[in-house]
Amino acid sequence: MTQTVPAAVQPVFAAALHYHQAGRLDIAERMFRQVLASQPRHADSLHLLGVIAYQTGRRDLAMELIGKAIAINPREASSRSNLGNLLLEQGRLEEAVASYRKAIALRPGFSEAANNLGNALKALGRLDEAVGSYRLALEPRPDDAEVHYNLAMALLARGDMAAGWAEHEWRWKTRQLSRGYRGFAQPQWFGEAADGRTLLIHAEQGFGDTIQFCRYAPLAAAMGWRVVLEVPRPLVRLLGGLPGVERVVAFGEALPDFDLQCPMLSLPLALGTTLATIPGDGPYLQADAGQCSAWRVRLDALDRPGPRVGLVWAGNPRAHLPGTAAIGRQRSIAPERLAPLLALPNLHFVSLQKDGVAPPADASLTDFMGEVGDFADTAALIGCLDLVVSIDTSVAHLAGALGKPVWLLTCFDPCWRWLTERRDSPWYPGMRLYRQPRPGDWEAVVAAVGRDLLGLGVV
């Protein structure tokens, strides 16, 4: 329900709306404040000023202004929905759910609120409810790619992979991923066999995704395809040893002729992957034996007692992708929080952290990562370790793909691929998951890892 605008300020309010919709936030803010100067209880102006404050990074002011708007006009659905967005961002998930539900009750068919309600429910681990909310959001907007993509994440997280992979194809129409769509003239591959024709499998999204899903390339080769992989340059040497792969090409290099193509995260759809048929029964990548030997000599020379444990505490910041960067911050852990692990006796901790926040200067941590040039180098170093302890990042995937025991530290609302509640992963047989019991609670995770190191007799 939109508030009536007094005739005296109606032209100013209309102009403010125009500038806001055009992205001229500075002018819009000034004009909304003009309205409020003569009509201090004009709820729509307060609400939209709050939206501008949110858009310009002033979260506290946004909460204050939207709260005032709701107090004046509690039956406006948009302000309730935007309040939910602020609460969701602050991790106040139950309050966000209540705010979104109120918005939908005030405006049935409010697709945006239903989508965001799904996000809040998913963050709480209530996946069945989240799926229902996303489907509700699609009723008035059946072609909304953002909602379809969110639905895909929830379906995959609850293990409903047949439906999840199909919904996942909407990713190429989302704001974040549409720029990555390749638009090849050659058709997409959907699992058909071939006699010597060439299939291009091209990587997408992050290093970890490429490491996780390159396992499908040998399966395509076994169906008669001559497989060409196109991947980021830091992965070329590592993936060159995949069985059946004829050629690995770095992004930016000329591609050979090919008949069909498939984005890497469409391979599970092409091959009909379900939870029961994930190809995850053993290692599928190998480190170079000569490089492993060279790293082992250097580690032996340090004469540090005990098993060698690799540590990773931060992912790629990817500042150019704001949504992904926010997720990366949520999954990362400040290195000083690992102090209880580094204090354990008779363990030799080795950094596998390439970038990110440096550990404290006095941390008992061997660090050769300044000499690591690509993932093949990292794989060789991992090959000399007994265990990898990592947050959810590419090195965890690499350790799992190499068959190395890896203990994964996950946030409360983890990526879909780690499913829910399980301590193991169907993607990597040697992986053990340590989940936050509450949002942001890394202390409990680190304490559990420390106990298990002791309980396993490692120290």
C-alpha positions as a Python dict, from the first residue, in 0.01 Angstrom:
ca = {
    (1, 'M'): (0, 0, 0),
    (2, 'T'): (164, 324, -116),
    (3, 'Q'): (114, 630, 102),
    (4, 'T'): (-78, 924, -40),
    (5, 'V'): (153, 1211, -135),
    (6, 'P'): (27, 1558, -40),
    (7, 'A'): (-28, 1778, -343),
    (8, 'A'): (229, 2034, -225),
    (9, 'V'): (518, 1785, -241),
    (10, 'Q'): (387, 1544, -505),
    (11, 'P'): (604, 1686, -788),
    (12, 'V'): (915, 1668, -568),
    (13, 'F'): (839, 1311, -462),
    (14, 'A'): (773, 1207, -824),
    (15, 'A'): (1102, 1362, -934),
    (16, 'A'): (1285, 1187, -648),
    (17, 'L'): (1139, 855, -759),
    (18, 'H'): (1255, 922, -1114),
    (19, 'Y'): (1612, 998, -1007),
    (20, 'H'): (1621, 697, -777),
    (21, 'Q'): (1510, 465, -1056),
    (22, 'A'): (1771, 623, -1285),
    (23, 'G'): (2045, 552, -1032),
    (24, 'R'): (2105, 919, -945),
    (25, 'L'): (2106, 845, -575),
    (26, 'D'): (2258, 1174, -460),
    (27, 'I'): (1984, 1381, -627),
    (28, 'A'): (1710, 1138, -516),
    (29, 'E'): (1829, 1154, -156),
    (30, 'R'): (1827, 1532, -156),
    (31, 'M'): (1475, 1545, -297),
    (32, 'F'): (1332, 1283, -60),
    (33, 'R'): (1471, 1496, 223),
    (34, 'Q'): (1290, 1795, 73),
    (35, 'V'): (965, 1601, 103),
    (36, 'L'): (1040, 1515, 465),
    (37, 'A'): (1123, 1876, 548),
    (38, 'S'): (756, 1962, 495),
    (39, 'Q'): (606, 1616, 568),
    (40, 'P'): (824, 1455, 843),
    (41, 'R'): (597, 1149, 867),
    (42, 'H'): (597, 1068, 497),
    (43, 'A'): (667, 695, 526),
    (44, 'D'): (746, 628, 159),
    (45, 'S'): (1018, 893, 158),
    (46, 'L'): (1164, 754, 481),
    (47, 'H'): (1158, 404, 334),
    (48, 'L'): (1325, 505, 9),
    (49, 'L'): (1586, 709, 192),
    (50, 'G'): (1655, 390, 385),
    (51, 'V'): (1691, 201, 57),
    (52, 'I'): (1940, 463, -67),
    (53, 'A'): (2132, 439, 260),
    (54, 'Y'): (2152, 61, 208),
    (55, 'Q'): (2264, 106, -151),
    (56, 'T'): (2541, 342, -40),
    (57, 'G'): (2669, 123, 242),
    (58, 'R'): (2516, 305, 541),
    (59, 'R'): (2354, 2, 700),
    (60, 'D'): (2278, 152, 1043),
    (61, 'L'): (2107, 453, 888),
    (62, 'A'): (1911, 224, 655),
    (63, 'M'): (1783, 24, 953),
    (64, 'E'): (1682, 343, 1135),
    (65, 'L'): (1497, 497, 840),
    (66, 'I'): (1316, 181, 733),
    (67, 'G'): (1219, 118, 1096),
    (68, 'K'): (1066, 466, 1115),
    (69, 'A'): (877, 407, 791),
    (70, 'I'): (729, 83, 925),
    (71, 'A'): (630, 249, 1252),
    (72, 'I'): (433, 511, 1054),
    (73, 'N'): (288, 275, 794),
    (74, 'P'): (310, -86, 921),
    (75, 'R'): (109, -223, 629),
    (76, 'E'): (359, -138, 353),
    (77, 'A'): (496, -466, 217),
    (78, 'S'): (807, -326, 49),
    (79, 'S'): (947, -175, 367),
    (80, 'R'): (889, -505, 550),
    (81, 'S'): (1074, -689, 274),
    (82, 'N'): (1367, -445, 279),
    (83, 'L'): (1385, -471, 657),
    (84, 'G'): (1416, -846, 605),
    (85, 'N'): (1710, -785, 370),
    (86, 'L'): (1891, -587, 637),
    (87, 'L'): (1820, -848, 903),
    (88, 'L'): (1935, -1127, 672),
    (89, 'E'): (2260, -948, 602),
    (90, 'Q'): (2319, -910, 977),
    (91, 'G'): (2264, -1282, 1035),
    (92, 'R'): (1940, -1220, 1230),
    (93, 'L'): (1779, -1501, 1036),
    (94, 'E'): (1465, -1574, 1236),
    (95, 'E'): (1379, -1203, 1244),
    (96, 'A'): (1437, -1184, 869),
    (97, 'V'): (1201, -1478, 814),
    (98, 'A'): (930, -1307, 1019),
    (99, 'S'): (973, -981, 827),
    (100, 'Y'): (950, -1152, 487),
    (101, 'R'): (643, -1351, 594),
    (102, 'K'): (474, -1029, 703),
    (103, 'A'): (555, -871, 365),
    (104, 'I'): (401, -1165, 180),
    (105, 'A'): (94, -1161, 402),
    (106, 'L'): (48, -791, 321),
    (107, 'R'): (104, -847, -52),
    (108, 'P'): (23, -1203, -169),
    (109, 'G'): (229, -1293, -473),
    (110, 'F'): (520, -1069, -364),
    (111, 'S'): (784, -1261, -559),
    (112, 'E'): (1089, -1070, -437),
    (113, 'A'): (997, -1121, -72),
    (114, 'A'): (927, -1492, -131),
    (115, 'N'): (1267, -1532, -296),
    (116, 'N'): (1444, -1361, -9),
    (117, 'L'): (1242, -1564, 240),
    (118, 'G'): (1380, -1870, 65),
    (119, 'N'): (1732, -1733, 111),
    (120, 'A'): (1675, -1683, 484),
    (121, 'L'): (1523, -2029, 527),
    (122, 'K'): (1811, -2184, 334),
    (123, 'A'): (2060, -2003, 558),
    (124, 'L'): (1880, -2160, 856),
    (125, 'G'): (1912, -2505, 697),
    (126, 'R'): (1535, -2536, 649),
    (127, 'L'): (1572, -2652, 292),
    (128, 'D'): (1226, -2798, 234),
    (129, 'E'): (1068, -2468, 337),
    (130, 'A'): (1320, -2278, 124),
    (131, 'V'): (1230, -2485, -183),
    (132, 'G'): (862, -2414, -122),
    (133, 'S'): (929, -2042, -89),
    (134, 'Y'): (1131, -2031, -412),
    (135, 'R'): (854, -2213, -595),
    (136, 'L'): (606, -1959, -456),
    (137, 'A'): (828, -1679, -588),
    (138, 'L'): (822, -1838, -935),
    (139, 'E'): (443, -1846, -961),
    (140, 'P'): (405, -1481, -1069),
    (141, 'R'): (752, -1472, -1236),
    (142, 'P'): (817, -1816, -1390),
    (143, 'D'): (1117, -1696, -1593),
    (144, 'D'): (1305, -1528, -1307),
    (145, 'A'): (1656, -1670, -1345),
    (146, 'E'): (1772, -1549, -1003),
    (147, 'V'): (1497, -1746, -829),
    (148, 'H'): (1559, -2055, -1042),
    (149, 'Y'): (1928, -2041, -951),
    (150, 'N'): (1849, -2006, -579),
    (151, 'L'): (1609, -2299, -612),
    (152, 'A'): (1887, -2503, -773),
    (153, 'M'): (2118, -2435, -477),
    (154, 'A'): (1854, -2548, -227),
    (155, 'L'): (1766, -2861, -423),
    (156, 'L'): (2130, -2962, -459),
    (157, 'A'): (2198, -2891, -92),
    (158, 'R'): (1924, -3131, 13),
    (159, 'G'): (2057, -3396, -229),
    (160, 'D'): (1781, -3365, -492),
    (161, 'M'): (2031, -3361, -775),
    (162, 'A'): (1812, -3459, -1070),
    (163, 'A'): (1593, -3151, -1020),
    (164, 'G'): (1882, -2940, -895),
    (165, 'W'): (2104, -2985, -1201),
    (166, 'A'): (1815, -2900, -1432),
    (167, 'E'): (1742, -2577, -1242),
    (168, 'H'): (2115, -2502, -1237),
    (169, 'E'): (2110, -2440, -1613),
    (170, 'W'): (1935, -2108, -1539),
    (171, 'R'): (2267, -1976, -1405),
    (172, 'W'): (2361, -1833, -1744),
    (173, 'K'): (2072, -1587, -1723),
    (174, 'T'): (2156, -1454, -1376),
    (175, 'R'): (2315, -1113, -1324),
    (176, 'Q'): (2634, -1258, -1180),
    (177, 'L'): (2701, -1542, -1424),
    (178, 'S'): (2547, -1422, -1751),
    (179, 'R'): (2873, -1254, -1847),
    (180, 'G'): (3044, -1593, -1837),
    (181, 'Y'): (2815, -1748, -2099),
    (182, 'R'): (3029, -1849, -2396),
    (183, 'G'): (2768, -1861, -2671),
    (184, 'F'): (2947, -2122, -2883),
    (185, 'A'): (2797, -2210, -3219),
    (186, 'Q'): (2853, -2579, -3142),
    (187, 'P'): (2568, -2748, -2950),
    (188, 'Q'): (2590, -2831, -2582),
    (189, 'W'): (2663, -3192, -2497),
    (190, 'F'): (2397, -3380, -2301),
    (191, 'G'): (2558, -3719, -2255),
    (192, 'E'): (2541, -3881, -2598),
    (193, 'A'): (2820, -4122, -2700),
    (194, 'A'): (3056, -4055, -2990),
    (195, 'D'): (3306, -4225, -3220),
    (196, 'G'): (3611, -4004, -3225),
    (197, 'R'): (3434, -3669, -3234),
    (198, 'T'): (3581, -3387, -3024),
    (199, 'L'): (3416, -3252, -2710),
    (200, 'L'): (3527, -2925, -2555),
    (201, 'I'): (3475, -2915, -2178),
    (202, 'H'): (3528, -2559, -2056),
    (203, 'A'): (3578, -2450, -1698),
    (204, 'E'): (3357, -2193, -1530),
    (205, 'Q'): (3344, -2010, -1198),
    (206, 'G'): (3624, -2087, -948),
    (207, 'F'): (3936, -2304, -924),
    (208, 'G'): (3761, -2532, -676),
    (209, 'D'): (3471, -2594, -913),
    (210, 'T'): (3714, -2690, -1188),
    (211, 'I'): (3902, -2930, -962),
    (212, 'Q'): (3576, -3085, -839),
    (213, 'F'): (3412, -3134, -1179),
    (214, 'C'): (3710, -3221, -1399),
    (215, 'R'): (3652, -3578, -1272),
    (216, 'Y'): (3385, -3608, -1542),
    (217, 'A'): (3629, -3562, -1831),
    (218, 'P'): (3757, -3923, -1822),
    (219, 'L'): (3396, -4046, -1818),
    (220, 'A'): (3327, -3855, -2139),
    (221, 'A'): (3646, -3994, -2293),
    (222, 'A'): (3530, -4347, -2205),
    (223, 'M'): (3216, -4281, -2412),
    (224, 'G'): (3424, -4230, -2725),
    (225, 'W'): (3486, -3855, -2714),
    (226, 'R'): (3820, -3692, -2785),
    (227, 'V'): (3820, -3457, -2487),
    (228, 'V'): (3973, -3111, -2486),
    (229, 'L'): (3973, -2921, -2154),
    (230, 'E'): (3983, -2542, -2136),
    (231, 'V'): (4080, -2425, -1787),
    (232, 'P'): (4253, -2136, -1605),
    (233, 'R'): (4627, -2138, -1666),
    (234, 'P'): (4721, -2222, -1303),
    (235, 'L'): (4541, -2558, -1350),
    (236, 'V'): (4685, -2662, -1688),
    (237, 'R'): (4979, -2870, -1560),
    (238, 'L'): (4774, -3033, -1285),
    (239, 'L'): (4492, -3146, -1515),
    (240, 'G'): (4721, -3260, -1793),
    (241, 'G'): (4740, -3605, -1636),
    (242, 'L'): (4366, -3675, -1636),
    (243, 'P'): (4305, -4012, -1807),
    (244, 'G'): (4159, -3985, -2155),
    (245, 'V'): (4204, -3609, -2189),
    (246, 'E'): (4367, -3540, -2523),
    (247, 'R'): (4460, -3178, -2464),
    (248, 'V'): (4440, -2910, -2195),
    (249, 'V'): (4417, -2550, -2315),
    (250, 'A'): (4457, -2240, -2098),
    (251, 'F'): (4200, -1963, -2111),
    (252, 'G'): (4301, -1716, -2378),
    (253, 'E'): (4473, -1970, -2603),
    (254, 'A'): (4334, -2067, -2943),
    (255, 'L'): (4092, -2358, -2925),
    (256, 'P'): (4118, -2656, -3160),
    (257, 'D'): (3820, -2757, -3371),
    (258, 'F'): (3547, -2933, -3175),
    (259, 'D'): (3204, -3078, -3244),
    (260, 'L'): (3017, -3030, -2915),
    (261, 'Q'): (3089, -2837, -2599),
    (262, 'C'): (2985, -2852, -2234),
    (263, 'P'): (3035, -2610, -1945),
    (264, 'M'): (3204, -2801, -1665),
    (265, 'L'): (2920, -2764, -1414),
    (266, 'S'): (2672, -2897, -1672),
    (267, 'L'): (2853, -3232, -1683),
    (268, 'P'): (2655, -3380, -1390),
    (269, 'L'): (2333, -3298, -1578),
    (270, 'A'): (2470, -3450, -1899),
    (271, 'L'): (2560, -3773, -1720),
    (272, 'G'): (2252, -3790, -1497),
    (273, 'T'): (2438, -3764, -1168),
    (274, 'T'): (2237, -3839, -855),
    (275, 'L'): (2351, -3853, -495),
    (276, 'A'): (2406, -4226, -536),
    (277, 'T'): (2602, -4202, -862),
    (278, 'I'): (2854, -3925, -783),
    (279, 'P'): (3185, -4046, -930),
    (280, 'G'): (3377, -4012, -603),
    (281, 'D'): (3521, -4353, -520),
    (282, 'G'): (3889, -4262, -535),
    (283, 'P'): (4155, -4007, -627),
    (284, 'Y'): (4145, -3879, -983),
    (285, 'L'): (4439, -3635, -981),
    (286, 'Q'): (4805, -3709, -914),
    (287, 'A'): (5099, -3497, -805),
    (288, 'D'): (5429, -3512, -988),
    (289, 'A'): (5651, -3767, -811),
    (290, 'G'): (5970, -3573, -876),
    (291, 'Q'): (5826, -3254, -732),
    (292, 'C'): (5697, -3444, -429),
    (293, 'S'): (6045, -3580, -364),
    (294, 'A'): (6196, -3233, -386),
    (295, 'W'): (5946, -3090, -137),
    (296, 'R'): (5997, -3387, 95),
    (297, 'V'): (6373, -3328, 106),
    (298, 'R'): (6313, -2966, 208),
    (299, 'L'): (6060, -3058, 475),
    (300, 'D'): (6286, -3333, 613),
    (301, 'A'): (6572, -3085, 640),
    (302, 'L'): (6367, -2877, 884),
    (303, 'D'): (6378, -3170, 1129),
    (304, 'R'): (6035, -3090, 1272),
    (305, 'P'): (5879, -3382, 1465),
    (306, 'G'): (5534, -3527, 1414),
    (307, 'P'): (5284, -3560, 1132),
    (308, 'R'): (5270, -3282, 875),
    (309, 'V'): (4940, -3092, 861),
    (310, 'G'): (4860, -2839, 588),
    (311, 'L'): (4653, -2535, 683),
    (312, 'V'): (4432, -2301, 477),
    (313, 'W'): (4228, -2023, 639),
    (314, 'A'): (4109, -1796, 357),
    (315, 'G'): (3975, -1827, 5),
    (316, 'N'): (4021, -1614, -303),
    (317, 'P'): (3875, -1269, -212),
    (318, 'R'): (3733, -1214, -567),
    (319, 'A'): (3661, -849, -488),
    (320, 'H'): (3530, -798, -844),
    (321, 'L'): (3228, -1019, -760),
    (322, 'P'): (3057, -858, -457),
    (323, 'G'): (2821, -1149, -386),
    (324, 'T'): (3096, -1408, -416),
    (325, 'A'): (3333, -1191, -213),
    (326, 'A'): (3079, -1175, 72),
    (327, 'I'): (3046, -1553, 70),
    (328, 'G'): (3426, -1583, 70),
    (329, 'R'): (3449, -1367, 382),
    (330, 'Q'): (3185, -1580, 553),
    (331, 'R'): (3378, -1900, 476),
    (332, 'S'): (3718, -1765, 580),
    (333, 'I'): (3863, -1768, 929),
    (334, 'A'): (4103, -1519, 1082),
    (335, 'P'): (4439, -1698, 1109),
    (336, 'E'): (4485, -1601, 1474),
    (337, 'R'): (4180, -1815, 1555),
    (338, 'L'): (4388, -2119, 1460),
    (339, 'A'): (4627, -2052, 1750),
    (340, 'P'): (4486, -2343, 1960),
    (341, 'L'): (4578, -2583, 1679),
    (342, 'L'): (4921, -2434, 1621),
    (343, 'A'): (4992, -2473, 1993),
    (344, 'L'): (4940, -2851, 1984),
    (345, 'P'): (5266, -3039, 2042),
    (346, 'N'): (5436, -3284, 1805),
    (347, 'L'): (5272, -3154, 1489),
    (348, 'H'): (5443, -2986, 1196),
    (349, 'F'): (5203, -2732, 1048),
    (350, 'V'): (5264, -2628, 687),
    (351, 'S'): (5092, -2331, 523),
    (352, 'L'): (4898, -2398, 203),
    (353, 'Q'): (4764, -2041, 202),
    (354, 'K'): (4863, -1862, -119),
    (355, 'D'): (4698, -1525, -61),
    (356, 'G'): (4488, -1361, 206),
    (357, 'V'): (4558, -1240, 559),
    (358, 'A'): (4902, -1342, 683),
    (359, 'P'): (4929, -1543, 1006),
    (360, 'P'): (5081, -1387, 1320),
    (361, 'A'): (5455, -1344, 1286),
    (362, 'D'): (5521, -1582, 1575),
    (363, 'A'): (5300, -1862, 1438),
    (364, 'S'): (5473, -2201, 1430),
    (365, 'L'): (5405, -2254, 1063),
    (366, 'T'): (5632, -2357, 776),
    (367, 'D'): (5554, -2149, 469),
    (368, 'F'): (5691, -2228, 122),
    (369, 'M'): (5391, -2085, -64),
    (370, 'G'): (5590, -1791, -198),
    (371, 'E'): (5767, -2047, -419),
    (372, 'V'): (5445, -2207, -546),
    (373, 'G'): (5359, -2107, -901),
    (374, 'D'): (5052, -2316, -985),
    (375, 'F'): (4826, -2590, -855),
    (376, 'A'): (5065, -2863, -969),
    (377, 'D'): (5322, -2717, -728),
    (378, 'T'): (5062, -2709, -450),
    (379, 'A'): (4962, -3070, -528),
    (380, 'A'): (5324, -3182, -492),
    (381, 'L'): (5352, -3012, -155),
    (382, 'I'): (5024, -3168, -39),
    (383, 'G'): (5164, -3505, -145),
    (384, 'C'): (5427, -3471, 131),
    (385, 'L'): (5169, -3406, 404),
    (386, 'D'): (4970, -3641, 626),
    (387, 'L'): (4655, -3429, 656),
    (388, 'V'): (4508, -3104, 521),
    (389, 'V'): (4288, -2883, 743),
    (390, 'S'): (4116, -2621, 529),
    (391, 'I'): (3823, -2387, 500),
    (392, 'D'): (3600, -2432, 195),
    (393, 'T'): (3838, -2332, -83),
    (394, 'S'): (4018, -2476, -385),
    (395, 'V'): (4296, -2638, -181),
    (396, 'A'): (4038, -2851, 1),
    (397, 'H'): (3912, -2975, -336),
    (398, 'L'): (4269, -3038, -449),
    (399, 'A'): (4352, -3242, -140),
    (400, 'G'): (4032, -3443, -183),
    (401, 'A'): (4098, -3503, -554),
    (402, 'L'): (4448, -3629, -466),
    (403, 'G'): (4302, -3872, -212),
    (404, 'K'): (4467, -3693, 80),
    (405, 'P'): (4278, -3688, 414),
    (406, 'V'): (4121, -3343, 443),
    (407, 'W'): (3928, -3191, 730),
    (408, 'L'): (3697, -2919, 598),
    (409, 'L'): (3593, -2630, 822),
    (410, 'T'): (3254, -2503, 704),
    (411, 'C'): (3041, -2205, 799),
    (412, 'F'): (2689, -2245, 935),
    (413, 'D'): (2536, -2191, 589),
    (414, 'P'): (2776, -2391, 372),
    (415, 'C'): (2792, -2435, -3),
    (416, 'W'): (2534, -2673, -152),
    (417, 'R'): (2800, -2934, -231),
    (418, 'W'): (2853, -3023, 136),
    (419, 'L'): (2483, -3109, 181),
    (420, 'T'): (2345, -3088, 537),
    (421, 'E'): (2438, -3248, 868),
    (422, 'R'): (2675, -3508, 718),
    (423, 'R'): (3029, -3540, 851),
    (424, 'D'): (3148, -3700, 526),
    (425, 'S'): (3124, -3600, 159),
    (426, 'P'): (3016, -3820, -132),
    (427, 'W'): (3248, -3611, -351),
    (428, 'Y'): (3568, -3694, -161),
    (429, 'P'): (3598, -4020, 37),
    (430, 'G'): (3885, -3887, 250),
    (431, 'M'): (3703, -3574, 365),
    (432, 'R'): (3563, -3501, 711),
    (433, 'L'): (3341, -3196, 771),
    (434, 'Y'): (3344, -2971, 1076),
    (435, 'R'): (3037, -2748, 1069),
    (436, 'Q'): (2972, -2431, 1265),
    (437, 'P'): (2697, -2505, 1520),
    (438, 'R'): (2593, -2138, 1506),
    (439, 'P'): (2663, -1861, 1254),
    (440, 'G'): (3017, -1730, 1300),
    (441, 'D'): (3115, -1984, 1566),
    (442, 'W'): (3465, -2078, 1451),
    (443, 'E'): (3578, -2138, 1810),
    (444, 'A'): (3363, -2451, 1836),
    (445, 'V'): (3494, -2574, 1502),
    (446, 'V'): (3859, -2522, 1597),
    (447, 'A'): (3800, -2687, 1935),
    (448, 'A'): (3648, -2994, 1766),
    (449, 'V'): (3941, -3021, 1524),
    (450, 'G'): (4185, -2995, 1813),
    (451, 'R'): (4007, -3268, 2008),
    (452, 'D'): (4007, -3498, 1708),
    (453, 'L'): (4377, -3444, 1646),
    (454, 'L'): (4438, -3550, 2004),
    (455, 'G'): (4177, -3826, 2002),
    (456, 'L'): (4317, -3983, 1688),
    (457, 'G'): (4655, -4015, 1851),
    (458, 'V'): (4804, -3778, 1602),
    (459, 'V'): (4976, -3582, 1880),
}
